[in-house]
Amino acid sequence: MYKKISNIVEKEIGGELIIVPLVDSVAQMDKVFSINEVGVFIFSLLDESISFENLLEKVVNEFDVSANEAAQDVKAFLEKAIEIGVVERVKGQRI
């Protein structure tokens, strides 16, 4: 299961969403995360905890891509988002 963290700032700029994690109300500018349309869709689904499988199913249905391609994209997105600190793994699930 995955979920976005609550301490972030989101701003849409030029068709992309810029996400910056906050620590003690201070923006962590070295961890800025810029995402495209697919990333915005995935990120919007992370308001509540959601499994990798459910994310994958929703991406395949929304963007009419193969499950293989979607799995690679969702996995890459989650790995980067976790690394930057804007998404967290809950219940110990691994990618």
Buried (B, 14 or more C-beta within 10 A) or exposed (E): BBBBBEBBEBEEEEEBBBBBBBEEEEEBEEBBBEBEEBBBBBBEBBEEBBEBEEBBEBBBEBEEBEEEEBBEBBBEBBEBBBEBBBBBBEEEEEE
